[in-house]
């Protein structure tokens, strides 16, 4: 269990954990990568580049999460890469049960 007193900031070293938590453990469909990326603060142009450069939604999801964890575009304005900002973005794209799970486990 994790009960932090301050929000845990995430970075690129957490990529495997974040992807495992969302896809393997919570079965978030990788196909939501674009919508999730926008809510996390990534620019439309960056997401279009990811779409052009990667064919599979699994690869696109990984690159989207990677850009988020690196704090690209306006990610910092959306709270930076953290479990809290991830939960907020998941709520916004109607993945409320996964958002609740993240909040209960990490916040």
KEKE-3310 file (N, C-alpha, C; in steps of 0.2 Angstrom, whole numbers, plus 5000, padded with zeros to 4 digits):
npx = (5004:5002:5003:5005:5010:5012:5008:5013:5025:5028:5039:5049:5055:5045:5038:5035:5028:5017:5011:5008:5000:4989:4985:4987:4983:4971:4965:4963:4958:4970:4967:4962:4971:4974:4963:4965:4978:4977:4969:4979:4987:4995:4999:4989:4996:5007:5001:4996:5008:5013:5003:5006:5018:5018:5011:5002:4990:4994:5008:5006:5000:5010:5020:5013:5011:5024:5028:5020:5025:5037:5034:5030:5024:5010:5009:5014:5006:4994:4995:5007:5016:5008:5000:4988:4985:4983:4972:4963:4962:4958:4945:4939:4939:4929:4933:4930:4930:4943:4950:4945:4951:4965:4965:4962:4972:4984:4983)
npy = (4994:5011:5027:5042:5058:5069:5073:5060:5063:5058:5051:5048:5036:5028:5023:5009:5004:5013:5010:4996:4996:5003:4996:4981:4978:4985:4985:4995:5001:5002:5009:5022:5031:5043:5052:5052:5057:5070:5075:5074:5084:5084:5091:5092:5091:5084:5072:5068:5066:5055:5046:5045:5040:5028:5012:5003:5003:5000:5003:5017:5021:5018:5028:5040:5040:5040:5053:5061:5057:5063:5076:5084:5097:5105:5098:5101:5111:5105:5099:5091:5076:5064:5053:5059:5068:5060:5052:5062:5065:5052:5052:5062:5056:5047:5035:5031:5021:5016:5027:5030:5018:5021:5032:5027:5018:5025:5038)
npz = (5000:4997:5005:5002:5008:5001:4984:4973:4961:4945:4933:4918:4921:4927:4917:4913:4925:4925:4913:4915:4926:4921:4909:4909:4923:4925:4913:4904:4888:4875:4864:4868:4868:4862:4865:4879:4880:4875:4886:4896:4893:4882:4866:4851:4839:4842:4846:4833:4826:4833:4830:4816:4816:4823:4821:4828:4841:4854:4854:4851:4862:4872:4868:4870:4884:4887:4882:4891:4903:4902:4903:4892:4880:4887:4899:4912:4915:4917:4929:4929:4927:4937:4948:4952:4942:4932:4936:4936:4922:4917:4923:4915:4902:4904:4911:4924:4934:4933:4936:4950:4956:4954:4962:4975:4977:4976:4980)
capx = (5000:5005:4999:5009:5008:5012:5007:5019:5027:5030:5044:5050:5057:5039:5034:5033:5023:5011:5007:5006:4994:4983:4983:4987:4980:4965:4962:4961:4960:4975:4964:4960:4978:4973:4959:4969:4984:4974:4967:4985:4991:4999:4996:4986:5001:5011:4998:4996:5015:5013:4999:5009:5025:5017:5005:4998:4988:4999:5014:5004:4998:5016:5023:5008:5012:5031:5028:5017:5030:5043:5032:5030:5019:5007:5008:5015:5000:4989:4997:5013:5015:5007:4994:4982:4983:4981:4966:4958:4961:4954:4938:4937:4937:4924:4936:4929:4932:4950:4952:4944:4956:4971:4965:4962:4979:4990:4982)
capy = (5000:5018:5032:5047:5064:5074:5069:5057:5065:5052:5053:5043:5029:5025:5021:5002:5004:5016:5006:4989:4998:5004:4991:4974:4977:4988:4983:5001:4999:5006:5014:5028:5035:5050:5056:5052:5061:5077:5077:5075:5090:5084:5094:5088:5090:5079:5066:5067:5064:5048:5042:5044:5036:5021:5009:4999:5007:4998:5008:5024:5022:5019:5034:5045:5040:5042:5060:5063:5057:5068:5083:5087:5101:5108:5093:5104:5116:5101:5096:5087:5069:5062:5049:5063:5071:5054:5050:5067:5064:5046:5054:5066:5052:5042:5029:5033:5016:5016:5034:5028:5013:5025:5037:5023:5015:5030:5045)
capz = (5000:4997:5007:5002:5011:4995:4977:4970:4954:4941:4927:4913:4924:4929:4911:4913:4930:4923:4908:4918:4930:4917:4904:4912:4929:4925:4906:4900:4881:4872:4859:4871:4869:4859:4870:4886:4879:4875:4893:4900:4891:4876:4860:4845:4834:4845:4845:4826:4825:4836:4825:4810:4817:4826:4818:4833:4847:4860:4853:4852:4870:4875:4866:4873:4891:4888:4882:4897:4909:4901:4904:4885:4879:4892:4904:4918:4917:4919:4936:4929:4928:4943:4949:4953:4936:4928:4938:4933:4915:4916:4924:4910:4896:4906:4913:4931:4938:4934:4940:4957:4958:4955:4968:4981:4978:4976:4983)
cpx = (5004:5001:5004:5006:5008:5010:5013:5019:5030:5035:5045:5052:5051:5035:5031:5027:5017:5007:5005:5000:4988:4980:4982:4983:4973:4961:4959:4963:4965:4972:4962:4966:4977:4969:4962:4975:4982:4972:4973:4989:4995:4995:4994:4991:5005:5008:4997:5002:5015:5009:5002:5015:5024:5010:5000:4996:4992:5005:5012:5003:5005:5020:5019:5010:5019:5031:5025:5022:5036:5041:5032:5024:5016:5005:5009:5009:4994:4990:5004:5011:5014:5001:4988:4980:4981:4974:4961:4957:4957:4946:4935:4935:4932:4927:4936:4931:4939:4953:4951:4949:4963:4971:4965:4969:4984:4989:4979)
cpy = (5006:5023:5038:5054:5069:5070:5066:5060:5059:5055:5047:5036:5025:5022:5014:5001:5007:5012:4999:4991:4999:4999:4984:4973:4980:4988:4990:5000:5004:5011:5021:5033:5042:5055:5057:5057:5069:5079:5078:5081:5090:5087:5090:5087:5084:5072:5063:5064:5056:5044:5040:5040:5029:5018:5006:5004:5006:5003:5015:5026:5023:5026:5040:5045:5042:5050:5064:5063:5061:5075:5087:5092:5105:5103:5096:5108:5111:5097:5092:5080:5066:5057:5053:5066:5065:5052:5055:5066:5058:5048:5057:5062:5046:5035:5030:5027:5015:5022:5032:5023:5017:5029:5033:5020:5020:5036:5045)
cpz = (5000:5000:5008:5005:5006:4989:4975:4962:4951:4935:4923:4915:4926:4923:4912:4919:4928:4918:4910:4922:4926:4912:4906:4918:4928:4918:4903:4892:4878:4867:4861:4871:4867:4863:4877:4885:4879:4882:4898:4898:4885:4870:4854:4840:4836:4844:4838:4824:4827:4832:4819:4810:4819:4823:4823:4839:4853:4859:4854:4859:4873:4874:4869:4880:4892:4887:4888:4902:4908:4902:4898:4885:4885:4898:4911:4920:4919:4926:4935:4929:4935:4943:4949:4946:4931:4929:4935:4926:4913:4917:4918:4903:4898:4908:4921:4936:4939:4937:4948:4959:4959:4961:4975:4982:4979:4979:4990)
residu = (UNK:UNK:UNK:UNK:UNK:UNK:UNK:UNK:UNK:UNK:UNK:UNK:UNK:UNK:UNK:UNK:UNK:UNK:UNK:UNK:UNK:UNK:UNK:UNK:UNK:UNK:UNK:UNK:UNK:UNK:UNK:UNK:UNK:UNK:UNK:UNK:UNK:UNK:UNK:UNK:UNK:UNK:UNK:UNK:UNK:UNK:UNK:UNK:UNK:UNK:UNK:UNK:UNK:UNK:UNK:UNK:UNK:UNK:UNK:UNK:UNK:UNK:UNK:UNK:UNK:UNK:UNK:UNK:UNK:UNK:UNK:UNK:UNK:UNK:UNK:UNK:UNK:UNK:UNK:UNK:UNK:UNK:UNK:UNK:UNK:UNK:UNK:UNK:UNK:UNK:UNK:UNK:UNK:UNK:UNK:UNK:UNK:UNK:UNK:UNK:UNK:UNK:UNK:UNK:UNK:UNK:UNK)
# end
